[in-house]
C-alpha cells in the first residue's frame, strides 16, 4: 500500500496534549482539580487582561511545575507556537525543571535555549518550548533568535525574583526586567508564577493586572504553612529544635547525628526498601560560609568513618544516645551499627553558582545515599525541589529585617512530607523561627484580601518583616501605610448589631459574626491571629458598633473603601478600649452592603497598590 502522506500530515498537527497530561497525572493517583482550576483560569484571564499579563500564585513547593507542564500543553493546544519558560540563574534549577518537562512526554520536547540557538529549526512554523535562565547574555541571545516570531508566551517561574524593575523610582529599568520585556514584545503574553506575588504587585511588573490573578490551590497531600508554622505552636507535628543562636559547631554536630539516626530508623524499621534522604544545611549567601560549613560536616563524617579517629568514640556514643532519645522503643545498637556501616556512603554537595557540575552530576538535589547532605545559601532558597528532604539546619540568624518573599521561598521543607512528617526535623535559631512564623502569618493575611474586590491586595509587614525590597516598590502608585485590612462585601442586616455588642472584647463574638457573614468576609486566619496575639489579655480586642461609610470625595461608596483607610483614630474609641491592639468594625453603605475592617494599634504596616 502507498504511504498516505496527507494522513501523516494531519497526525503531525498535535492535539489533545492538555488532556494527555492530565491523564498522565491521574494514572499516578494524582488529583488534577487544583491544576485544572489554575490552568483554565490562566488561559481565560490572559485573553482579557489589559496588558495580557497576569500572576499565578500558590504556596511554596505545592506542585507548580506540574501545573506549568499542563499550562504549556493547554497553550500549545490553543495554537500558541512559541512558549518560553524563564528560570532563575541556576543551572540546577533549570536542569531539574527541564528534566521534569521531558519526562512528562510533552510534545514538542522542551529545549534549553542553547540548544535552540544551535539548531536550524524553523521557529516560525514549528512549535517550541524553550527554557532560558534569567541571565543577561542568555536572554539577549534568545531574543535575537526569536526576532521574527510574531507572538511569544513567557511563563516566568519564581517571577518575583530578578524580573521586577528595581530601578522603578529612578525612571530606569534593570537589565533583566528590560530584557524580559523585550522578550514578551508588543504582541506577547506574560504569566508570572510565584508563591510570593507582593513584589510583582507593588512594582507593577509588566503591568500585571491584579484583578486577573489566578490562584493555584495546594493539593490534598500538601504540608505547608499550617503544618510548619501553625498559629498554635502546641499543634506542631514534626520535630522543631530551637537554638539560642546559629552556627555553633556543637549544634551542627547534633543536627547531623539526629539526621543520621532518623534515616537509620526509617530504613531499618519503617521502609520496605532502603531509601535515600537529604539534610539541607542552609547557610548564608557567602560562598566562604558554604566552605566553612562543608568543612565542619565533612570533619564529622570522616571521623565517624574512621574507627581510629580520636573523635570516633565520642561521635558513636552520641549517635547511640540520640537513638535512645528519639526512638526509645527501637534497638539503639542496631541504629548505631547502621550509621557506622553506611556513613562511608554519605554524599556532601555544595550548591552555589560555581558548583563543579562534572563532579556533582546533573541531579545534585536528588539524594544519592541514605545520608545526603546539601549545603547552600541563596540558590537553594528558590525553586529547587528536594525529594526526600528529612531535615533542615539553619546555621545563621538574621540580625536585620526579614524580607517576606526571600524567607517564604526558603521554606524548602514545604511539600508532600506527610509520609514521614513526624520524623522531619527543623533546627533553627529561636528568633529566626519567630520572625519566619510572623512572616507567613502576614503573607497569608494578605493573600486573603485578593478576592475582596478592592482592586489590589493589601500586604502586611512590621518592624521585623518587610513586604518587599524598597527599590522595587513603585512610589508613584503605592500607599505605604493604608492602615487596615478588609475583606469581601456582604449583605448588611441590622440584627448583626446584637452580636457585635453582646461581648465586644471576645474572639468568640467574631466566630459568631463569621457564621452570619461568611468566611470570605471574615477569614479564619484573621480570627485565629487575633486569638493567638493577646498581649493585654481580654482587653486586647475591640469590636466596635457598625457605622455608615462617611460621604465625601475620598470615599468609594460602592466599594466601601478609601485609599487612606476608612477607620479613623476617633473610631477606635480609645477611652472605651484603652488596652486594645486589635480593632474590628463594620461599615455599610446606602445599598445595605457592608464590609468588615481590621486595624492594628501596633507596629503593623498595611501596603496597597492604588494604580
FENQUINOR-V313614 format. One record per helix or strand of 2 or more residues. SS is the DSSP state (2 for helix, 1 for strand). FROM is the first residue (numbers start at 1). TO is the last residue. If there is no record, write none. Layout:
ss:SS from:FROM to:TO
ss:SS from:FROM to:TO
This chain:
ss:2 from:5 to:12
ss:2 from:17 to:27
ss:2 from:33 to:48
ss:1 from:53 to:57
ss:2 from:64 to:77
ss:1 from:82 to:87
ss:2 from:91 to:103
ss:1 from:111 to:112
ss:2 from:113 to:117
ss:1 from:128 to:133
ss:2 from:136 to:145
ss:1 from:153 to:157
ss:2 from:168 to:170
ss:2 from:175 to:184
ss:1 from:189 to:194
ss:2 from:198 to:203
ss:2 from:205 to:207
ss:2 from:210 to:212
ss:1 from:214 to:215
ss:2 from:225 to:228
ss:2 from:233 to:235
ss:1 from:239 to:243
ss:2 from:249 to:270
ss:1 from:278 to:282
ss:2 from:287 to:305
ss:2 from:312 to:326
ss:2 from:332 to:345
ss:1 from:347 to:351
ss:2 from:357 to:360
ss:1 from:372 to:376
ss:2 from:379 to:381
ss:1 from:389 to:394
ss:1 from:402 to:403
ss:2 from:404 to:409
ss:2 from:418 to:423
ss:1 from:425 to:429
ss:2 from:430 to:447
ss:1 from:458 to:461
ss:1 from:465 to:466
ss:2 from:470 to:472
ss:1 from:478 to:479
ss:1 from:485 to:486
ss:1 from:490 to:491
ss:2 from:496 to:502
ss:2 from:507 to:517
ss:2 from:524 to:532
ss:2 from:537 to:540
ss:1 from:541 to:543
ss:1 from:547 to:548
ss:1 from:555 to:556
ss:1 from:561 to:562
ss:2 from:570 to:572
ss:1 from:582 to:588
ss:1 from:593 to:600
ss:1 from:605 to:609
